[in-house]
Amino acid sequence: MKLTVWTYEGPPHVGAMRVATGMKGLHYVLHAPQGDTYADLLFTMIERRDHRPPVTYTTFQARDLGADTAYLFKDACRDAYERFKPEAIIVGASCTAELIQDDPGGLAETMGLPVPVIPLELPSYQRKENFGCDETFFQIVRALAKPVEKTARISCNILGPTGLGFRHRDDVEELTGLLSEMGVDVNVVGPMGSSPSDIARLGAAHFNVMLYPETCEAACRFLERELALPYTKIVPIGVGATRDFIAEVQGITGLTTRPDESRLRLPWWSKSVDSTYLTGKRVFLFGDATHVKACARIARDEMGFEVVGLGCYNREFARDIRALGKEFGITPLITDDYLEVEAAIEEAAPEMILGTQMERHIGKRLGIPCAVISAPVHVQDFPARYSPQVGFEGANVIFDTWIHPLVMGLEEHLLAMFREDFEFHDAAGPSHHGGHAPKPLDEVEAAGGPAPQTPRSISGTMTEERAPEATGSDVAVWLADAEKELKKIPFFVRGKAKRNTEKYALEQGVTEISVDTLYEAKAHYAR
């Protein structure tokens, strides 16, 4: 473990809390010191929930460590049952409490409570939050799920959504509608929205939908092995993946009815005249493996972007992401250190970032637009409106979300035409982005050029910064006349022209880029 300002995943007991928070009739007794109760705030503040997580803490203090802390846990467990009367209890320890080795599971088993008590073994110093979700749900399913009679109509369980999940609430609603159009009922949604008694009837379904592998794959594998429930492997995020998911469900069920696609707009909008400025946008993706895999396909195949970097923070899926990187011809980044991610983004110099809340901050520091595609997220990514990621409506939402940080084609063209205007010069930034109050040109000139925080690219247009000082023999300096000529190149190819010219200059050993160099590079690449 190490001290850090930001973290992609919390300790595994936070994952267990995400499962408990999403369920009803389940209570979590957590052996933890006084300071570890901060986790409550994650749900009430970030997710804006209207009630606190169903968690009882032992909250032992430093002075308690000189005596037997086991009695504190037993008292807390007994009080939790008497107060909340849950259908089942899960028990475990936080990362700090794990060090005193009180064995909450063993202690709870000796108490003779009249409900199932499920012990959690979550190695806090080896694993993290998503593992905590996956393992907790698996242990609940293993303890409670039993063979039961199948439903009369074909039905499925939707597995994976939890508290603090990225758009999980809306994904479930969208997917339920999609399956209904195909003639498939939903038996149980879990863990979010289910109770222990619901978990007991998972076996009544005909198959499982593995919506988020990070949080339910172990349970899906168990149910397939023990209750003969097959499960889907495709996550329906994006147009192509949704169609593949429909075909997968049809293969499992034998149904032939297809959902209505009339409300699907992404394919047409992404290739419409006003969206051609999207083509070739250089994007960097980082987040959890499920969303990165899905969004990489959307970026390349459905939006026409060029993926120049990708990676994930959950090492359990490193093999999948490395395979994806091989498909895209990219060496993927597998790390949970946001500073490594920032360095990789800075080196790749993308025109847009698709990432987490951390990458949103990185984008602000580097002046690169960012759209959020994955947890961890902050309060603005738990919207009051309906905003799914899965299915056909999810594809529409993704299109809107991704183009919002960019400058639309016509606006960008006007910015290029009127860049000498006091309101539209480079230092002013795009009109629909906050934090870009226009500065008069004379103030910009007095300050020695564009403001330091001017984005190095705005929706694919390289901002025409003043000639940088050379920092080494391999850095070519743009002369003023060459920069002026570069501005005449249409915005939608200017970034590529700039990169090609700098590459040509480097190959030719040219240290100062003149107008002649610019056109020699153009002729070179035209050949």
Sequence and secondary structure as in RCSB ss.txt:
>XXXX:A:sequence
MKLTVWTYEGPPHVGAMRVATGMKGLHYVLHAPQGDTYADLLFTMIERRDHRPPVTYTTFQARDLGADTAYLFKD
ACRDAYERFKPEAIIVGASCTAELIQDDPGGLAETMGLPVPVIPLELPSYQRKENFGCDETFFQIVRALAKPVEK
TARISCNILGPTGLGFRHRDDVEELTGLLSEMGVDVNVVGPMGSSPSDIARLGAAHFNVMLYPETCEAACRFLER
ELALPYTKIVPIGVGATRDFIAEVQGITGLTTRPDESRLRLPWWSKSVDSTYLTGKRVFLFGDATHVKACARIAR
DEMGFEVVGLGCYNREFARDIRALGKEFGITPLITDDYLEVEAAIEEAAPEMILGTQMERHIGKRLGIPCAVISA
PVHVQDFPARYSPQVGFEGANVIFDTWIHPLVMGLEEHLLAMFREDFEFHDAAGPSHHGGHAPKPLDEVEAAGGP
APQTPRSISGTMTEERAPEATGSDVAVWLADAEKELKKIPFFVRGKAKRNTEKYALEQGVTEISVDTLYEAKAHY
AR
>XXXX:A:secstr
    S  SS  HHHHHHHHHHH SSEEEEEE BGGGGGHHHIIIIIS  SS  SEEE  B GGGGGS  HHHHHH
HHHHHHHHH  SEEEEEE TTGGGG   HHHHHHTT  SS EEE    TTT  HHHHHHHHHHHHHHHH      
 SS EEEEE   TT TTHHHHHHHHHHHHHHHT EEEEEESTT  HHHHHTGGGSSEEEES HHHHHHHHHHHHH
HH   B     BSHHHHHHHHHHHHHHH        TT  HHHHHTSGGGGGGTT EEEEEE HHHHHHHHHIII
IIS  EEEEEEES GGGHHHHHHHHHHHT   EE S HHHHHHHHHHH  SEEEE HHHHHHHHHHT  EEE SS
S  GGGS SS   SBHHHHHHHHHHHHHTTS  HHHHHHHHHTTTSTTTSGGG  TTSTT     HHHHHHTTSS
 TT  SEETTEE         STT  EE HHHHHHHTTS HHHHHHHHHHHHHHHHHHT SEE HHHHHHHHHHH
H 
